[in-house]
């Protein structure tokens, strides 16, 4: 049946509220809830890291301990069961427990990461057999789970339990590919099949690149915006894998991430000095004064205030900001608040600028969730001039809070921010194309000039706040891809 509910198994290295290092955890925390609301049986599997407290999350054994093949031995695993609340019930979460491999302070960056995530993936598959729950589709995220589509086409190919299970592979960050040596093939039990061979990627004959295997073997591949799905077909964005992505471009799709519209709601956000919505924006002005006070900037309702919440790195466009920030502050009546950490040279640069422009620049070299919400609400504009951006969440949160983004038109930024056109009044922000500091400067100046026209600005703010960036639309799109994957699996 075309609309029959699906059994969906989602596998990832992290998930809020259990463990988070980046945006992947937010996606894996939110998407299953939206899928559950559409009527599907969705379950999530992650490792049970040492930082995940059993009592706090009410974890209970979901199965008896069982043995998992790993290299030339069998290693014991236990599935722990937890859950996350959704509006339509609860989403089960299975956590693979093995103290030797996962009971550590961190999540990544260990010498045995290949062993750890191979074990995690194999334990999840064998754990589904323990639970006698057959997924229609397995949704794998990033390199940590990329061995799964490889296995479904090799060592599990004739396994009756997974005979009809399809696989969707999602690329969140193409730069982190999970590259290891030949020994990893033996650990994963696929050494008899050897390296991947590609005429335009000779390096794949010398290394095990997990990301490339996910791309190659999955029934359907996607990344987190439509524009980025096209960009990664080019050498400039393909991180060395563009030839294999071009081979699979008929099975490659883009699906925008959503944001948690309950958590990010200026009408209810507990961190704000005042609440507001698209119909009544008065509270935003109070949020601006509160933000200026907290940032030790002059409390001026008339001055345009630009916020930036980011990792301070070249990829996020800070090399461009570095080149144009002094002329901006010197020649324009503007305030700028920067929140985030990153490269030390940018820490030093912004501290030096703060000393010279104390009434225009505030810098918080940290990340604080409450402060971030205050910036989203209190700023007039949100700066995000990324060199590349697979999706980006900051610009969508800013739009929901009526803070107009100034972005480079790349990846998910291009898919969510439309450049303001004075002739038609259309748009919800300010964009630039060339990765150039003067192009960024010009976009900021256009935003500052538009801000001077109060009625126009208020119209843009109201329009921005009405956009729907919830997970509902994206979840429906993922269901379409799951069904495409199932058709491809049957065809194979």
Secondary structure as GFF3:
##gff-version 3
##sequence-region A 1 492
A	DSSP	beta_strand	7	11	.	.	.	ID=ss1
A	DSSP	alpha_helix	23	37	.	.	.	ID=ss2
A	DSSP	beta_strand	41	47	.	.	.	ID=ss3
A	DSSP	beta_strand	60	61	.	.	.	ID=ss4
A	DSSP	beta_strand	66	70	.	.	.	ID=ss5
A	DSSP	beta_strand	73	86	.	.	.	ID=ss6
A	DSSP	beta_strand	89	97	.	.	.	ID=ss7
A	DSSP	alpha_helix	99	102	.	.	.	ID=ss8
A	DSSP	alpha_helix	113	131	.	.	.	ID=ss9
A	DSSP	beta_strand	137	141	.	.	.	ID=ss10
A	DSSP	three_ten_helix	143	145	.	.	.	ID=ss11
A	DSSP	alpha_helix	147	152	.	.	.	ID=ss12
A	DSSP	three_ten_helix	160	162	.	.	.	ID=ss13
A	DSSP	beta_strand	166	171	.	.	.	ID=ss14
A	DSSP	beta_strand	179	180	.	.	.	ID=ss15
A	DSSP	alpha_helix	183	188	.	.	.	ID=ss16
A	DSSP	three_ten_helix	191	193	.	.	.	ID=ss17
A	DSSP	three_ten_helix	202	205	.	.	.	ID=ss18
A	DSSP	beta_strand	208	209	.	.	.	ID=ss19
A	DSSP	alpha_helix	210	217	.	.	.	ID=ss20
A	DSSP	beta_strand	220	223	.	.	.	ID=ss21
A	DSSP	alpha_helix	226	231	.	.	.	ID=ss22
A	DSSP	alpha_helix	242	247	.	.	.	ID=ss23
A	DSSP	three_ten_helix	249	251	.	.	.	ID=ss24
A	DSSP	beta_strand	252	254	.	.	.	ID=ss25
A	DSSP	alpha_helix	282	294	.	.	.	ID=ss26
A	DSSP	beta_strand	304	309	.	.	.	ID=ss27
A	DSSP	three_ten_helix	314	316	.	.	.	ID=ss28
A	DSSP	alpha_helix	318	331	.	.	.	ID=ss29
A	DSSP	beta_strand	334	339	.	.	.	ID=ss30
A	DSSP	alpha_helix	344	356	.	.	.	ID=ss31
A	DSSP	beta_strand	361	364	.	.	.	ID=ss32
A	DSSP	alpha_helix	369	378	.	.	.	ID=ss33
A	DSSP	beta_strand	381	384	.	.	.	ID=ss34
A	DSSP	alpha_helix	394	400	.	.	.	ID=ss35
A	DSSP	beta_strand	404	408	.	.	.	ID=ss36
A	DSSP	alpha_helix	411	416	.	.	.	ID=ss37
A	DSSP	beta_strand	429	432	.	.	.	ID=ss38
A	DSSP	alpha_helix	437	451	.	.	.	ID=ss39
A	DSSP	alpha_helix	454	465	.	.	.	ID=ss40
A	DSSP	alpha_helix	471	491	.	.	.	ID=ss41
###
